[in-house]
Amino acid sequence: MTSRERFLAVLRGEMPDRVPVTLFIQDQGHFLTQIYPDVDPWDYGQNQRNVIEIQKQLGLDVFVRMLFGLNDPLSIHMGGLNVSRSTENWEVTTEVRQRENTRGERSTIRTPDGTLTQEMSQHEIRPGTLLYCCTEKPIKSPADLDVAIRYEPGIPDSWPAEARRKVQQLKAEVGDAGILGSWSPHGPFNNASLLVDQETLYSLFLTDIEFYDRLMNFAMNRGLDYTRAIDEAGVDVHCVGGNVPGGFLGKKTYDRYVLPYEKRYIDFVQQNGTPAIYHNCGQIMNLAESYKDLGVQVVEPFSPPPLGDADLAEATRIVDGDYVMIGNIDQVNVLQKGTVDDVRRKTEQAIKIGRPGGKFILQSADFLEYDTPMDNLEAYVRTAKQFRDY
């Protein structure tokens, strides 16, 4: 099998010739600037091509996850309402403030029924590596939500064609070396957390269920046209954020107040046969069973302690082949900070646990950090090659 055939077989729930072995590399900054220090962080296409190149050089099955340049306006993924353009009833003015390595963009949105404010921040933690955050959420009351529902601009007419051009160009670059995924709009709870303060969100389903229901439906519906366009552009898989409603909420709370909305979105995402990867990079063990009811085809990354709470052997027992599992090599404490022996031991352990049955992809739990030693990555690949055959 080619790497592409291997990935697609696993994603369909079929038995491949061996375990696919890959690494999660962010398509801007972080590990990428370690390997390519002179690359322009805003040249998204080149950054994504570099992700392909380094994975090929390491001898991996290539998995590229598009985020930057595709999720534009960036508010689709990073938070806040769409302040990238104004309309007749959505007048946006933005004040930009630069303080050392932090750029703040404070937007005022005037509509016929009220004014909303939000602030997005970009903090450059090192050259080429930026952290994005909605530091002031725009929805603070049911009235604010009414305004957003009524007036936020939808997807631009040119967006689907431009998304298809970008996806098809990069997909051709990947070829048979692997697959192309996208960070598609988050699940509804994640998306809602980008619109209201999390302190409010985590109790809203108990204090104001009507407000919560309308918020969750808006959080889902505002991304559907973008998700559809990304799917029609031809991605191989959708990566969907599901980490905010983590296992700390508990299975009972998740099943009652979160799962119904997440399932509706996952059903939409997968309706044309493109699988979704549901991403919960924190506490996951309480929800491993719930994800069967979610109906998602793939779940990741089963982060081990201390970054998460995943016991891969126990998780494999719970899942029992009902969905594909991706993970679970700690990208910080093993790949970045561990010894070569640590890498070998953890890689052998994970691949041996996940390998039986074929519904497993070996990968770093999250994106590689800056200062990850190449010796460790080479040890990861060598060990995985030694134990990847069924």
Rosetta blueprint (number, residue, H / E / L):
1 M L
2 T L
3 S H
4 R H
5 E H
6 R H
7 F H
8 L H
9 A H
10 V H
11 L H
12 R L
13 G L
14 E L
15 M L
16 P L
17 D L
18 R E
19 V L
20 P L
21 V E
22 T L
23 L L
24 F L
25 I L
26 Q L
27 D L
28 Q L
29 G L
30 H L
31 F H
32 L H
33 T H
34 Q H
35 I H
36 Y L
37 P L
38 D L
39 V L
40 D L
41 P L
42 W L
43 D L
44 Y H
45 G H
46 Q H
47 N H
48 Q H
49 R H
50 N H
51 V H
52 I H
53 E H
54 I H
55 Q H
56 K H
57 Q H
58 L H
59 G L
60 L L
61 D L
62 V E
63 F E
64 V E
65 R E
66 M E
67 L L
68 F L
69 G L
70 L L
71 N L
72 D L
73 P L
74 L L
75 S H
76 I H
77 H H
78 M H
79 G L
80 G L
81 L L
82 N L
83 V L
84 S L
85 R L
86 S L
87 T E
88 E L
89 N L
90 W E
91 E E
92 V E
93 T E
94 T E
95 E E
96 V E
97 R E
98 Q E
99 R E
100 E L
101 N L
102 T E
103 R E
104 G E
105 E E
106 R E
107 S E
108 T E
109 I E
110 R E
111 T E
112 P L
113 D L
114 G E
115 T E
116 L E
117 T E
118 Q E
119 E E
120 M E
121 S E
122 Q E
123 H E
124 E E
125 I E
126 R E
127 P L
128 G L
129 T E
130 L E
131 L E
132 Y E
133 C E
134 C E
135 T E
136 E E
137 K L
138 P L
139 I L
140 K L
141 S L
142 P H
143 A H
144 D H
145 L H
146 D H
147 V H
148 A H
149 I H
150 R H
151 Y H
152 E L
153 P L
154 G L
155 I L
156 P L
157 D L
158 S L
159 W H
160 P H
161 A H
162 E H
163 A H
164 R H
165 R H
166 K H
167 V H
168 Q H
169 Q H
170 L H
171 K H
172 A H
173 E H
174 V H
175 G H
176 D H
177 A H
178 G E
179 I E
180 L E
181 G E
182 S E
183 W E
184 S L
185 P L
186 H L
187 G L
188 P H
189 F H
190 N H
191 N H
192 A H
193 S H
194 L L
195 L L
196 V L
197 D L
198 Q H
199 E H
200 T H
201 L H
202 Y H
203 S H
204 L H
205 F H
206 L H
207 T H
208 D L
209 I H
210 E H
211 F H
212 Y H
213 D H
214 R H
215 L H
216 M H
217 N H
218 F H
219 A H
220 M H
221 N H
222 R L
223 G L
224 L H
225 D H
226 Y H
227 T H
228 R H
229 A H
230 I H
231 D H
232 E H
233 A H
234 G L
235 V L
236 D L
237 V E
238 H E
239 C E
240 V E
241 G E
242 G L
243 N L
244 V L
245 P L
246 G L
247 G H
248 F H
249 L H
250 G L
251 K H
252 K H
253 T H
254 Y H
255 D H
256 R H
257 Y H
258 V H
259 L H
260 P H
261 Y H
262 E H
263 K H
264 R H
265 Y H
266 I H
267 D H
268 F H
269 V H
270 Q L
271 Q L
272 N L
273 G L
274 T L
275 P L
276 A E
277 I E
278 Y E
279 H E
280 N E
281 C L
282 G L
283 Q L
284 I L
285 M H
286 N H
287 L H
288 A L
289 E L
290 S H
291 Y H
292 K H
293 D H
294 L H
295 G L
296 V L
297 Q L
298 V E
299 V E
300 E E
301 P E
302 F L
303 S L
304 P L
305 P L
306 P L
307 L L
308 G L
309 D L
310 A L
311 D L
312 L H
313 A H
314 E H
315 A H
316 T H
317 R H
318 I H
319 V H
320 D L
321 G L
322 D L
323 Y L
324 V E
325 M E
326 I E
327 G E
328 N E
329 I E
330 D L
331 Q H
332 V H
333 N H
334 V H
335 L H
336 Q H
337 K L
338 G L
339 T L
340 V H
341 D H
342 D H
343 V H
344 R H
345 R H
346 K H
347 T H
348 E H
349 Q H
350 A H
351 I H
352 K H
353 I H
354 G H
355 R L
356 P L
357 G L
358 G L
359 K L
360 F E
361 I E
362 L E
363 Q E
364 S E
365 A L
366 D L
367 F L
368 L L
369 E L
370 Y L
371 D L
372 T L
373 P L
374 M H
375 D H
376 N H
377 L H
378 E H
379 A H
380 Y H
381 V H
382 R H
383 T H
384 A H
385 K H
386 Q H
387 F H
388 R L
389 D E
390 Y L
